[in-house]
Amino acid sequence: MKNKKAIEAFYTKALTVNTETTPIEVLTPVMAENYQSSSSTGSKSAKELMGQLQFFWKLIPDLKWEIQQIANDGDIYVVRSIATGTPNGDFMGLPTDGSKSFKIMTMDMHTMKDGKFISTNHIEDWATAMKQLQPKDASTSEETMEIAMNFMGAMGKGDMETMKKLMHDDMVWHNEGDKSLPWIGPWKGKNVILEKFLAAFGSNFKTIKWEPIDALSKGDTAAFFGNMIGELTKTGKQTPEFTYALRVKVKDGKVILWNWFEDSYAVSKAYHNN
């Protein structure tokens, strides 16, 4: 009976924010001297755990841990619970403003003796919490890479319909270089890119070689690196092979920035037949 009472207090009065108690008041009497709370990322002493909970109480003022099921075998108690809350501040590196909440499942295995916690092994689905707390327009790395690759593929095939579907209305096509070249930007807005940039670029530059080498993404940004050769239709002259880099940003499931880097000197020389 002592063990179950201590466990119930752990979830309802220490993990759950309330006005009657504090984590230190609740946990100090029920923690064994050498208590350890362990997860896949490390271990905490009783003092460290109580400090973390005090921080959580401030960061997540409506934090609640509800027990769903308790399984017991001797001194071992396995607790399945649901944790909910609305963070306001830096939550594991993610900025939050109290406008979004999380709801996740947790599993804890407690070793108990005479109403005291000897040790705890715990798992929380924080990955799901982070997804639930992401802003609506936030893109995952995988989504960003897929959208960027689809746009690049459609451009390579001349599939204008797919390109249009993947272009944000506020898209910027940013490329720098010799301003006498008719396609040098930046070009701002989906319609401007479609009506002016693509026409100017398509009639002046032909890709002879396109060899992607590396690609990576993080959040709403993807980057691509490779080698290419271009031919300038004005002179029929080809550039030497050069390295390109591309930075892509995605917003609301569409490409909003296409930031292109190339050997602009080599391209200019071929265009002017120098």
C-alpha beads as a LAMMPS data file, in Angstrom:
LAMMPS data file: protein, C-alpha beads

274 atoms
273 bonds

1 atom types
1 bond types

-500.0 500.0 xlo xhi
-500.0 500.0 ylo yhi
-500.0 500.0 zlo zhi

Masses

1 110.0

Atoms # bond

1 1 1 0.000 0.000 0.000
2 1 1 2.855 2.396 0.851
3 1 1 4.388 1.853 -2.566
4 1 1 1.202 2.615 -4.480
5 1 1 0.528 5.742 -2.428
6 1 1 4.043 6.998 -3.159
7 1 1 3.578 6.285 -6.873
8 1 1 0.230 8.078 -6.996
9 1 1 1.755 11.109 -5.253
10 1 1 4.662 11.064 -7.704
11 1 1 2.315 11.513 -10.684
12 1 1 -0.488 13.637 -9.223
13 1 1 1.517 15.970 -6.961
14 1 1 5.093 16.073 -8.276
15 1 1 4.828 15.558 -12.029
16 1 1 1.493 17.386 -12.222
17 1 1 1.520 21.131 -11.543
18 1 1 -0.742 22.072 -8.632
19 1 1 -1.113 24.814 -6.031
20 1 1 -0.904 22.550 -2.962
21 1 1 2.577 21.063 -3.199
22 1 1 5.994 21.311 -4.862
23 1 1 8.141 18.532 -6.364
24 1 1 10.647 18.890 -3.512
25 1 1 7.977 18.614 -0.807
26 1 1 6.448 15.520 -2.387
27 1 1 9.560 13.624 -3.455
28 1 1 12.047 14.258 -0.643
29 1 1 10.319 11.881 1.817
30 1 1 9.838 9.083 -0.754
31 1 1 13.240 8.980 -2.491
32 1 1 15.870 6.486 -1.355
33 1 1 19.291 7.917 -0.568
34 1 1 20.955 6.601 -3.739
35 1 1 17.928 6.955 -6.034
36 1 1 18.626 7.118 -9.789
37 1 1 16.238 8.080 -12.588
38 1 1 17.534 6.632 -15.875
39 1 1 16.677 6.981 -19.557
40 1 1 18.467 6.381 -22.843
41 1 1 20.188 9.771 -22.467
42 1 1 21.591 9.315 -18.948
43 1 1 20.776 9.246 -15.241
44 1 1 19.708 11.776 -12.623
45 1 1 19.895 11.766 -8.854
46 1 1 16.841 12.597 -6.753
47 1 1 18.089 16.172 -6.367
48 1 1 18.634 16.553 -10.129
49 1 1 15.196 15.098 -10.897
50 1 1 13.487 17.516 -8.506
51 1 1 15.380 20.401 -10.090
52 1 1 14.239 19.345 -13.545
53 1 1 10.625 19.095 -12.394
54 1 1 10.747 22.574 -10.874
55 1 1 11.987 23.860 -14.239
56 1 1 9.166 22.005 -16.035
57 1 1 6.590 23.516 -13.678
58 1 1 7.698 27.007 -14.751
59 1 1 8.015 26.154 -18.448
60 1 1 4.742 24.172 -18.627
61 1 1 2.335 25.727 -16.107
62 1 1 -0.474 23.292 -16.987
63 1 1 1.702 20.150 -16.990
64 1 1 -0.354 17.071 -16.116
65 1 1 0.594 13.415 -15.794
66 1 1 -2.382 11.026 -15.667
67 1 1 -1.881 7.379 -14.708
68 1 1 -3.571 5.010 -17.154
69 1 1 -2.369 1.646 -15.879
70 1 1 -0.144 0.148 -13.155
71 1 1 1.343 -3.352 -13.409
72 1 1 3.081 -4.817 -10.367
73 1 1 5.464 -7.738 -9.852
74 1 1 7.105 -7.803 -6.443
75 1 1 9.057 -4.572 -5.943
76 1 1 8.703 -3.584 -9.608
77 1 1 5.910 -1.242 -10.696
78 1 1 5.347 -0.387 -14.363
79 1 1 3.255 2.723 -14.939
80 1 1 1.727 3.780 -18.251
81 1 1 0.587 7.382 -18.249
82 1 1 -0.466 10.277 -20.455
83 1 1 1.414 13.571 -20.184
84 1 1 -0.077 16.828 -21.447
85 1 1 1.000 20.442 -21.328
86 1 1 1.359 23.811 -23.042
87 1 1 4.982 25.038 -22.909
88 1 1 5.826 28.722 -22.997
89 1 1 9.541 29.192 -23.632
90 1 1 12.459 27.152 -24.914
91 1 1 11.235 23.545 -24.941
92 1 1 14.159 21.213 -25.698
93 1 1 15.520 23.728 -28.186
94 1 1 12.134 24.509 -29.753
95 1 1 10.785 28.048 -29.174
96 1 1 7.193 27.932 -27.873
97 1 1 4.771 30.713 -26.962
98 1 1 1.998 28.917 -25.071
99 1 1 -0.218 28.606 -28.142
100 1 1 0.267 24.865 -28.796
101 1 1 -0.002 21.823 -26.529
102 1 1 1.330 18.277 -26.509
103 1 1 -0.189 14.956 -25.478
104 1 1 2.099 11.934 -25.271
105 1 1 2.359 8.486 -23.742
106 1 1 5.002 7.659 -21.141
107 1 1 6.211 4.385 -19.615
108 1 1 8.046 4.160 -16.281
109 1 1 9.436 1.170 -14.395
110 1 1 9.913 1.914 -10.688
111 1 1 11.746 -0.236 -8.178
112 1 1 10.112 0.384 -4.784
113 1 1 10.779 -0.647 -1.175
114 1 1 8.819 0.331 1.913
115 1 1 7.158 3.269 0.178
116 1 1 10.375 4.676 -1.297
117 1 1 11.646 4.908 -4.861
118 1 1 14.902 2.982 -5.272
119 1 1 15.226 3.608 -9.015
120 1 1 13.208 4.588 -12.102
121 1 1 13.677 3.724 -15.754
122 1 1 11.541 5.932 -17.970
123 1 1 10.577 6.521 -21.608
124 1 1 8.636 9.546 -22.887
125 1 1 7.519 10.108 -26.469
126 1 1 9.112 13.548 -26.681
127 1 1 9.548 13.202 -30.462
128 1 1 5.761 13.267 -30.850
129 1 1 5.534 16.241 -28.480
130 1 1 8.010 18.175 -30.627
131 1 1 5.952 17.462 -33.756
132 1 1 2.763 18.589 -32.030
133 1 1 4.430 21.829 -30.930
134 1 1 5.883 22.714 -34.338
135 1 1 4.386 25.790 -36.042
136 1 1 1.843 24.902 -38.721
137 1 1 4.087 26.065 -41.532
138 1 1 7.163 24.232 -40.257
139 1 1 8.550 21.604 -42.599
140 1 1 10.433 18.512 -41.570
141 1 1 13.768 17.759 -43.185
142 1 1 12.254 14.828 -45.088
143 1 1 9.343 16.889 -46.440
144 1 1 11.691 19.683 -47.486
145 1 1 13.979 17.305 -49.355
146 1 1 11.041 15.622 -51.107
147 1 1 9.527 18.935 -52.254
148 1 1 12.901 20.281 -53.436
149 1 1 13.675 17.054 -55.330
150 1 1 10.222 17.023 -56.945
151 1 1 10.635 20.621 -58.089
152 1 1 14.111 19.907 -59.438
153 1 1 12.843 16.819 -61.247
154 1 1 9.938 18.715 -62.796
155 1 1 12.280 21.473 -63.943
156 1 1 14.610 18.916 -65.549
157 1 1 11.715 17.373 -67.482
158 1 1 10.132 20.697 -68.397
159 1 1 6.992 19.759 -66.439
160 1 1 5.578 23.248 -65.982
161 1 1 2.343 22.129 -64.335
162 1 1 4.172 20.374 -61.519
163 1 1 6.547 23.300 -61.145
164 1 1 3.637 25.717 -60.803
165 1 1 2.010 23.533 -58.131
166 1 1 5.230 23.466 -56.106
167 1 1 5.975 27.207 -56.312
168 1 1 4.949 29.499 -53.453
169 1 1 3.248 32.716 -54.572
170 1 1 6.039 34.683 -52.871
171 1 1 8.860 32.539 -54.228
172 1 1 12.250 34.192 -54.820
173 1 1 14.680 32.896 -57.440
174 1 1 18.011 34.307 -56.287
175 1 1 21.008 34.083 -58.611
176 1 1 23.878 36.537 -58.885
177 1 1 26.464 37.310 -61.528
178 1 1 27.082 39.465 -64.590
179 1 1 24.099 41.840 -64.730
180 1 1 24.351 41.993 -68.511
181 1 1 23.113 38.404 -68.642
182 1 1 19.320 38.620 -69.102
183 1 1 18.435 35.961 -66.497
184 1 1 20.434 37.306 -63.541
185 1 1 18.129 38.234 -60.649
186 1 1 16.949 38.136 -58.005
187 1 1 13.439 37.432 -59.308
188 1 1 10.601 37.891 -56.855
189 1 1 7.145 36.350 -57.091
190 1 1 5.828 33.215 -58.753
191 1 1 4.372 35.027 -61.761
192 1 1 7.552 37.036 -62.392
193 1 1 9.633 33.848 -62.303
194 1 1 7.307 32.022 -64.681
195 1 1 6.817 34.871 -67.129
196 1 1 10.243 36.526 -67.145
197 1 1 13.013 34.489 -65.583
198 1 1 12.249 31.077 -67.080
199 1 1 11.787 32.584 -70.526
200 1 1 15.081 34.472 -70.338
201 1 1 17.006 31.562 -68.872
202 1 1 15.522 28.921 -71.162
203 1 1 16.325 30.855 -74.322
204 1 1 19.922 31.599 -73.325
205 1 1 21.267 28.642 -71.363
206 1 1 21.304 24.917 -72.104
207 1 1 22.410 22.375 -69.518
208 1 1 24.895 19.921 -71.059
209 1 1 25.886 18.098 -67.897
210 1 1 24.181 17.919 -64.515
211 1 1 25.806 15.670 -61.915
212 1 1 24.406 15.871 -58.361
213 1 1 26.906 14.747 -55.729
214 1 1 25.606 15.668 -52.268
215 1 1 22.236 16.651 -50.814
216 1 1 21.183 17.415 -47.268
217 1 1 18.290 19.027 -45.452
218 1 1 17.428 20.429 -42.051
219 1 1 14.002 21.757 -41.157
220 1 1 12.705 23.975 -43.951
221 1 1 16.052 24.165 -45.797
222 1 1 17.712 21.800 -48.288
223 1 1 21.117 22.107 -49.939
224 1 1 22.487 20.456 -53.075
225 1 1 26.018 20.262 -54.466
226 1 1 27.345 18.901 -57.744
227 1 1 29.093 19.510 -61.061
228 1 1 27.702 20.868 -64.316
229 1 1 28.488 22.185 -67.795
230 1 1 26.387 24.754 -69.588
231 1 1 26.113 25.965 -73.173
232 1 1 25.216 29.561 -74.004
233 1 1 22.882 29.662 -77.002
234 1 1 23.952 33.196 -77.971
235 1 1 27.490 32.045 -78.775
236 1 1 27.196 28.261 -78.822
237 1 1 30.109 28.210 -76.399
238 1 1 30.249 25.782 -73.482
239 1 1 31.510 26.518 -70.009
240 1 1 34.181 24.325 -68.473
241 1 1 32.846 21.922 -65.866
242 1 1 32.229 23.754 -62.601
243 1 1 30.813 23.127 -59.141
244 1 1 27.340 24.382 -58.309
245 1 1 25.527 24.814 -54.993
246 1 1 21.825 25.292 -54.399
247 1 1 19.936 26.394 -51.264
248 1 1 16.195 25.726 -51.185
249 1 1 13.660 26.869 -48.603
250 1 1 10.154 25.452 -48.256
251 1 1 7.080 27.081 -46.738
252 1 1 3.531 25.699 -46.585
253 1 1 4.603 22.716 -48.684
254 1 1 5.937 24.868 -51.529
255 1 1 9.303 26.223 -52.647
256 1 1 9.710 29.816 -51.450
257 1 1 13.442 30.294 -52.130
258 1 1 15.662 28.905 -54.883
259 1 1 19.113 30.314 -54.156
260 1 1 21.531 29.324 -56.924
261 1 1 25.357 29.512 -56.817
262 1 1 27.542 28.802 -59.851
263 1 1 30.796 29.802 -61.523
264 1 1 29.276 33.050 -62.773
265 1 1 32.609 34.153 -64.230
266 1 1 32.778 31.073 -66.493
267 1 1 29.147 31.557 -67.537
268 1 1 29.739 35.243 -68.330
269 1 1 32.831 34.443 -70.419
270 1 1 30.920 31.882 -72.486
271 1 1 27.972 34.274 -72.951
272 1 1 30.245 37.082 -74.205
273 1 1 32.490 34.664 -76.125
274 1 1 35.574 35.862 -74.249

Bonds

1 1 1 2
2 1 2 3
3 1 3 4
4 1 4 5
5 1 5 6
6 1 6 7
7 1 7 8
8 1 8 9
9 1 9 10
10 1 10 11
11 1 11 12
12 1 12 13
13 1 13 14
14 1 14 15
15 1 15 16
16 1 16 17
17 1 17 18
18 1 18 19
19 1 19 20
20 1 20 21
21 1 21 22
22 1 22 23
23 1 23 24
24 1 24 25
25 1 25 26
26 1 26 27
27 1 27 28
28 1 28 29
29 1 29 30
30 1 30 31
31 1 31 32
32 1 32 33
33 1 33 34
34 1 34 35
35 1 35 36
36 1 36 37
37 1 37 38
38 1 38 39
39 1 39 40
40 1 40 41
41 1 41 42
42 1 42 43
43 1 43 44
44 1 44 45
45 1 45 46
46 1 46 47
47 1 47 48
48 1 48 49
49 1 49 50
50 1 50 51
51 1 51 52
52 1 52 53
53 1 53 54
54 1 54 55
55 1 55 56
56 1 56 57
57 1 57 58
58 1 58 59
59 1 59 60
60 1 60 61
61 1 61 62
62 1 62 63
63 1 63 64
64 1 64 65
65 1 65 66
66 1 66 67
67 1 67 68
68 1 68 69
69 1 69 70
70 1 70 71
71 1 71 72
72 1 72 73
73 1 73 74
74 1 74 75
75 1 75 76
76 1 76 77
77 1 77 78
78 1 78 79
79 1 79 80
80 1 80 81
81 1 81 82
82 1 82 83
83 1 83 84
84 1 84 85
85 1 85 86
86 1 86 87
87 1 87 88
88 1 88 89
89 1 89 90
90 1 90 91
91 1 91 92
92 1 92 93
93 1 93 94
94 1 94 95
95 1 95 96
96 1 96 97
97 1 97 98
98 1 98 99
99 1 99 100
100 1 100 101
101 1 101 102
102 1 102 103
103 1 103 104
104 1 104 105
105 1 105 106
106 1 106 107
107 1 107 108
108 1 108 109
109 1 109 110
110 1 110 111
111 1 111 112
112 1 112 113
113 1 113 114
114 1 114 115
115 1 115 116
116 1 116 117
117 1 117 118
118 1 118 119
119 1 119 120
120 1 120 121
121 1 121 122
122 1 122 123
123 1 123 124
124 1 124 125
125 1 125 126
126 1 126 127
127 1 127 128
128 1 128 129
129 1 129 130
130 1 130 131
131 1 131 132
132 1 132 133
133 1 133 134
134 1 134 135
135 1 135 136
136 1 136 137
137 1 137 138
138 1 138 139
139 1 139 140
140 1 140 141
141 1 141 142
142 1 142 143
143 1 143 144
144 1 144 145
145 1 145 146
146 1 146 147
147 1 147 148
148 1 148 149
149 1 149 150
150 1 150 151
151 1 151 152
152 1 152 153
153 1 153 154
154 1 154 155
155 1 155 156
156 1 156 157
157 1 157 158
158 1 158 159
159 1 159 160
160 1 160 161
161 1 161 162
162 1 162 163
163 1 163 164
164 1 164 165
165 1 165 166
166 1 166 167
167 1 167 168
168 1 168 169
169 1 169 170
170 1 170 171
171 1 171 172
172 1 172 173
173 1 173 174
174 1 174 175
175 1 175 176
176 1 176 177
177 1 177 178
178 1 178 179
179 1 179 180
180 1 180 181
181 1 181 182
182 1 182 183
183 1 183 184
184 1 184 185
185 1 185 186
186 1 186 187
187 1 187 188
188 1 188 189
189 1 189 190
190 1 190 191
191 1 191 192
192 1 192 193
193 1 193 194
194 1 194 195
195 1 195 196
196 1 196 197
197 1 197 198
198 1 198 199
199 1 199 200
200 1 200 201
201 1 201 202
202 1 202 203
203 1 203 204
204 1 204 205
205 1 205 206
206 1 206 207
207 1 207 208
208 1 208 209
209 1 209 210
210 1 210 211
211 1 211 212
212 1 212 213
213 1 213 214
214 1 214 215
215 1 215 216
216 1 216 217
217 1 217 218
218 1 218 219
219 1 219 220
220 1 220 221
221 1 221 222
222 1 222 223
223 1 223 224
224 1 224 225
225 1 225 226
226 1 226 227
227 1 227 228
228 1 228 229
229 1 229 230
230 1 230 231
231 1 231 232
232 1 232 233
233 1 233 234
234 1 234 235
235 1 235 236
236 1 236 237
237 1 237 238
238 1 238 239
239 1 239 240
240 1 240 241
241 1 241 242
242 1 242 243
243 1 243 244
244 1 244 245
245 1 245 246
246 1 246 247
247 1 247 248
248 1 248 249
249 1 249 250
250 1 250 251
251 1 251 252
252 1 252 253
253 1 253 254
254 1 254 255
255 1 255 256
256 1 256 257
257 1 257 258
258 1 258 259
259 1 259 260
260 1 260 261
261 1 261 262
262 1 262 263
263 1 263 264
264 1 264 265
265 1 265 266
266 1 266 267
267 1 267 268
268 1 268 269
269 1 269 270
270 1 270 271
271 1 271 272
272 1 272 273
273 1 273 274
